[in-house]
Amino acid sequence: MKKYIFGAVALFIIYSIMSPSTIDLAIDNPLDRAITVSVDELHVEVPAKEVVWVEMGEGEHTVTLEDGTTHPYTYDSGAFFLNPTKSEYLVTETFFGDESASKMYSMTNPGKKVEYMGMELEGNYDIVKDLISKVTWGVGAREEVPNSVEADADQNYVVVKKLMDPNEFTAQLIEAFRNMPEEAPSEG
């Protein structure tokens, strides 16, 4: 009996060592209609303006888009973002901290210029437009940035990165224009 238990434990250990780690793949659809994507043999329907998460093992997997094109990719550890509509996303930052920490952060992280949806933006922005990207943000498309966050004891600020789809960006611009104060009529 001990021989069987030892053998079972040994097989479990070998399996655990040789089995691939888990990868999370976020498949995003910013469109007004559902889309279908395949990851290897798994067919995934992604509803309009939704994200579907797929769990898979590390290694090479093939993504097939609705147009039939195939895209092999080797996934290492972590989470990945699949952009099957080949949309352009904007990564924004929200700073949580006091004014002195904000000034220090601005000095050590100077903004840069990016072009997004035909507009030049200056700040700590990044553009995500590749079919497959490693997730480097904490808040996904169509998710709300929290109103507050808790910093660790050794931190005096926290920066939350958010992935914004084109629809969110447009809605944010419209809201900003609505909230602009009206100019007083000029006398003349």
HELIX and SHEET records of a PDB file:
HELIX    1   1 LYS A    2  MET A   18  1                                  17    
HELIX    2   2 GLU A   99  THR A  108  1                                  10    
HELIX    3   3 PRO A  166  ARG A  178  1                                  13    
SHEET    1   A 4 GLU A  50  GLY A  57  0                                        
SHEET    2   A 4 THR A  22  ASN A  29 -1                                        
SHEET    3   A 4 GLY A  78  LEU A  82  1                                        
SHEET    4   A 4 ILE A 132  LYS A 134 -1                                        
SHEET    1   B 4 LEU A  42  VAL A  46  0                                        
SHEET    2   B 4 ILE A  35  VAL A  39 -1                                        
SHEET    3   B 4 GLY A  59  THR A  64 -1                                        
SHEET    4   B 4 THR A  70  TYR A  75 -1                                        
SHEET    1   C 3 ASP A 126  VAL A 128  0                                        
SHEET    2   C 3 TYR A  89  GLY A  97 -1                                        
SHEET    3   C 3 TYR A 157  MET A 164 -1                                        
SHEET    1   D 2 LYS A 112  TYR A 116  0                                        
SHEET    2   D 2 MET A 119  GLY A 123 -1                                        
END                                                                             
